[in-house]
Amino acid sequence: MEMKKRITLELRNKSPAEVAELVLDNCRSSDGGIDGLNDSFKELEFLSMANVELSSLAKLPKLSKLRKLELSNNSISGGLEVLAERCPNLIYLNLSGNKIKDLSTVETLANLKHLRSLDLFNCEITNLADYRDSIFQKLQQITFLDGFDQEQNEAPDSEEEDDEECEEEYPDDGASTPEEFEEDEEEGESDVEEEEVGLSYLMKEIRDDEDDDDYVEDGGKVEEEEEDDDDEDEEEAVERGEKRKRDAEDEGDEDED
């Protein structure tokens, strides 16, 4: 598939100004140059053109926000000076598997002031004596060459780089990162729920105690009422007994008469 057609497909009905990443790997460059890219891709941060038969960067548009550029397995042998002019904020550049032979070809990358990682693996230049030392000397701004720094420490993977960028954006000054903020928010919601459950339980106990008190009070009243009724019954029985006794005495008196 031709590069221009591939770009149209990758846009997926978006405007070029909306695209931050563009992968064109394994498409075909008809004349060895870049075709279909222009300055309207002003938000582009990542561009990959691996194995597209590219031999020249002369048609590379101005991409001021581009940070990562993949150009592996092409036929580029020179013309790297255009990168500093068109993509001044590059941090990562992969030129592995190209036809770069001389140190003078790479020296022009010294103008990429933000470049931190450069990959020239499987290029003829890697066969030169003191290749690594020479590159680090000529490009003092870079930290990693072919995936390793000057002390042979391996470069972090992309996820670790993203974590480092996140730490820079959210420094450890007591403020939470977005992930920590979400965790704190969830913990806060959990505390509120526990507090609400505890409060509900406490209120239930209070209501239960009040019901028990009411029950005791009502029961006490019933018992008092029953005692009063018993006293009244005894008084009535005594009165009836005394009345019968008086009636009997009165009858006795009448018989004597």
C-alpha positions as CSV (number, residue, x, y, z in Angstrom):
1,M,0.0,0.0,0.0
2,E,1.3,3.5,-0.9
3,M,2.2,5.8,2.0
4,K,-0.3,8.5,1.0
5,K,-3.2,6.0,0.9
6,R,-2.1,4.5,4.2
7,I,-2.1,7.9,5.9
8,T,-5.7,8.4,4.7
9,L,-6.7,5.1,6.3
10,E,-4.9,5.9,9.5
11,L,-6.7,9.2,9.9
12,R,-10.1,7.3,10.2
13,N,-12.0,10.5,9.3
14,K,-10.1,12.6,11.7
15,S,-8.4,15.8,10.7
16,P,-4.6,15.8,10.7
17,A,-4.6,18.4,13.5
18,E,-6.3,15.9,15.8
19,V,-3.7,13.1,15.4
20,A,-1.0,12.6,18.1
21,E,0.3,9.2,16.9
22,L,0.7,7.9,13.4
23,V,2.1,4.5,12.4
24,L,2.9,3.9,8.7
25,D,5.1,0.8,9.1
26,N,5.5,-1.5,6.0
27,C,3.8,0.8,3.5
28,R,5.5,1.8,0.3
29,S,7.3,5.0,-0.5
30,S,7.0,5.4,-4.3
31,D,10.1,7.5,-4.8
32,G,12.0,6.9,-1.6
33,G,10.6,10.1,0.0
34,I,7.8,11.0,2.4
35,D,4.5,11.4,0.7
36,G,1.2,12.5,2.2
37,L,2.6,14.2,5.4
38,N,2.3,18.0,5.7
39,D,2.5,20.8,8.3
40,S,-1.2,20.3,9.2
41,F,-0.1,17.4,11.5
42,K,0.8,20.0,14.1
43,E,-0.2,17.9,17.1
44,L,1.8,14.8,16.1
45,E,4.0,13.5,18.9
46,F,4.9,10.0,17.6
47,L,5.6,9.0,14.0
48,S,6.7,5.5,12.9
49,M,7.8,4.9,9.3
50,A,9.7,1.6,9.7
51,N,10.4,-0.5,6.6
52,V,8.8,1.9,4.0
53,E,11.8,2.0,1.5
54,L,12.6,5.5,2.7
55,S,15.9,6.9,1.4
56,S,15.4,10.7,1.9
57,L,14.0,12.9,4.7
58,A,13.9,16.0,2.4
59,K,10.1,16.0,2.3
60,L,9.6,15.7,6.1
61,P,7.2,18.5,7.1
62,K,7.7,20.7,10.1
63,L,6.4,18.8,13.2
64,S,7.3,20.9,16.1
65,K,5.6,18.7,18.7
66,L,7.2,15.4,17.5
67,R,9.0,13.6,20.3
68,K,9.6,10.1,19.0
69,L,10.5,9.2,15.4
70,E,10.9,5.6,14.2
71,L,12.8,5.2,10.9
72,S,14.2,1.7,11.2
73,N,14.9,-0.7,8.3
74,N,15.0,1.9,5.6
75,S,17.7,3.1,3.1
76,I,18.7,6.4,4.7
77,S,22.3,7.3,4.3
78,G,22.4,11.0,5.0
79,G,20.5,14.2,5.1
80,L,19.9,14.0,8.9
81,E,20.4,17.8,9.3
82,V,16.8,18.3,8.3
83,L,15.6,16.8,11.6
84,A,16.9,19.6,13.7
85,E,15.1,22.1,11.5
86,R,11.8,20.3,11.2
87,C,11.5,18.3,14.5
88,P,13.5,20.4,17.0
89,N,11.9,18.7,20.1
90,L,12.8,15.1,19.2
91,I,13.7,13.0,22.3
92,Y,13.9,9.5,20.7
93,L,15.2,8.7,17.2
94,N,15.5,5.2,15.8
95,L,17.7,4.8,12.7
96,S,18.6,1.2,13.1
97,G,19.0,-0.9,10.0
98,N,19.8,2.1,7.7
99,K,22.8,2.8,5.5
100,I,24.6,5.2,7.8
101,K,28.4,4.7,7.6
102,D,30.2,7.8,8.8
103,L,30.5,9.8,12.0
104,S,30.1,13.0,10.0
105,T,26.6,11.9,9.0
106,V,25.6,11.6,12.7
107,E,27.3,14.8,13.8
108,T,24.5,16.9,12.5
109,L,22.2,15.4,15.2
110,A,24.1,17.6,17.7
111,N,21.6,20.3,16.9
112,L,18.8,18.2,18.3
113,K,19.2,19.7,21.8
114,H,16.5,17.5,23.4
115,L,17.6,14.2,22.0
116,R,18.1,11.6,24.7
117,S,18.0,8.3,22.9
118,L,19.6,7.3,19.6
119,D,19.5,3.9,17.9
120,L,21.9,3.0,15.2
121,F,21.9,-0.7,15.7
122,N,22.7,-2.7,12.5
123,C,24.1,0.3,10.7
124,E,27.6,0.1,9.2
125,I,28.7,2.9,11.5
126,T,28.6,0.5,14.4
127,N,31.6,-1.4,13.0
128,L,33.9,1.6,13.5
129,A,36.6,1.5,16.2
130,D,35.5,3.3,19.4
131,Y,32.1,3.7,17.9
132,R,30.2,4.2,21.2
133,D,32.8,6.5,22.7
134,S,32.9,8.6,19.6
135,I,29.1,9.0,19.4
136,F,28.8,10.0,23.1
137,Q,31.6,12.5,22.6
138,K,30.0,14.1,19.5
139,L,26.4,13.9,20.8
140,Q,26.8,14.9,24.4
141,Q,23.1,15.6,24.9
142,I,22.1,11.9,24.4
143,T,21.9,9.5,27.4
144,F,21.3,6.2,25.6
145,L,22.9,4.8,22.4
146,D,21.4,1.5,21.0
147,G,19.5,1.0,24.2
148,F,22.4,1.5,26.7
149,D,24.0,4.4,28.4
150,Q,27.8,4.9,28.7
151,E,28.1,2.6,31.7
152,Q,26.2,-0.1,29.8
153,N,23.0,0.4,31.8
154,E,19.9,-0.6,29.8
155,A,17.5,2.1,28.9
156,P,14.1,2.0,30.6
157,D,11.1,0.7,28.6
158,S,8.4,3.0,27.4
159,E,6.2,2.3,30.5
160,E,8.9,3.3,32.8
161,E,9.5,6.5,30.8
162,D,5.8,7.3,31.0
163,D,6.1,6.8,34.8
164,E,9.0,9.2,35.0
165,E,7.1,11.8,32.9
166,C,4.2,11.4,35.3
167,E,6.5,12.0,38.3
168,E,7.7,15.1,36.6
169,E,4.2,16.3,36.1
170,Y,3.1,15.3,39.6
171,P,6.2,15.9,41.8
172,D,6.4,14.3,45.2
173,D,5.4,17.5,47.1
174,G,2.6,15.9,49.1
175,A,0.1,16.2,46.3
176,S,-1.4,13.0,45.0
177,T,-0.9,11.6,41.5
178,P,-4.1,10.9,39.6
179,E,-3.9,7.2,40.6
180,E,-3.3,8.1,44.3
181,F,-6.1,10.6,44.1
182,E,-8.5,8.0,42.9
183,E,-7.4,5.6,45.7
184,D,-7.8,8.3,48.3
185,E,-11.2,9.1,47.0
186,E,-12.3,5.5,47.1
187,E,-11.0,5.2,50.7
188,G,-12.8,8.4,51.6
189,E,-16.1,7.0,50.2
190,S,-15.5,3.7,52.2
191,D,-14.9,5.7,55.4
192,V,-18.1,7.6,54.8
193,E,-20.0,4.4,54.2
194,E,-18.6,2.8,57.4
195,E,-19.4,5.9,59.3
196,E,-23.0,5.9,58.0
197,V,-23.4,2.2,58.9
198,G,-22.0,2.8,62.4
199,L,-24.3,5.7,62.9
200,S,-27.3,3.7,61.7
201,Y,-26.4,0.9,64.0
202,L,-26.0,3.3,66.9
203,M,-29.4,5.0,66.2
204,K,-31.0,1.5,66.1
205,E,-29.6,0.7,69.5
206,I,-30.9,4.0,70.9
207,R,-34.4,3.3,69.4
208,D,-34.4,-0.2,70.8
209,D,-33.4,1.1,74.3
210,E,-36.3,3.6,74.1
211,D,-38.7,0.9,73.1
212,D,-37.5,-1.3,76.1
213,D,-38.0,1.7,78.4
214,D,-41.5,2.2,77.1
215,Y,-42.2,-1.4,77.6
216,V,-41.0,-1.4,81.1
217,E,-43.0,1.7,81.9
218,D,-46.2,0.3,80.3
219,G,-45.7,-3.0,82.2
220,G,-45.2,-1.1,85.4
221,K,-48.5,0.7,84.8
222,V,-50.2,-2.5,84.2
223,E,-48.8,-4.1,87.3
224,E,-49.9,-1.0,89.4
225,E,-53.3,-1.1,87.9
226,E,-53.6,-4.8,88.7
227,E,-52.5,-4.2,92.3
228,D,-55.1,-1.4,92.6
229,D,-57.8,-3.7,91.3
230,D,-56.8,-6.4,93.9
231,D,-57.0,-3.9,96.7
232,E,-60.5,-2.8,95.6
233,D,-61.7,-6.4,95.5
234,E,-60.4,-7.1,99.0
235,E,-62.1,-4.0,100.4
236,E,-65.4,-4.9,98.7
237,A,-65.2,-8.5,100.2
238,V,-64.6,-7.1,103.7
239,E,-67.5,-4.7,103.3
240,R,-69.8,-7.5,102.1
241,G,-68.7,-9.7,105.1
242,E,-69.3,-6.9,107.6
243,K,-72.7,-6.3,106.0
244,R,-73.8,-9.9,106.3
245,K,-72.6,-10.0,109.9
246,R,-74.7,-6.9,110.7
247,D,-77.7,-8.4,109.0
248,A,-77.4,-11.6,111.0
249,E,-77.2,-9.7,114.3
250,D,-80.2,-7.7,113.3
251,E,-82.2,-10.9,112.6
252,G,-81.1,-12.3,116.0
253,D,-82.4,-9.2,117.8
254,E,-85.8,-9.5,116.0
255,D,-86.2,-13.2,117.1
256,E,-85.6,-12.3,120.7
257,D,-88.3,-9.7,120.5
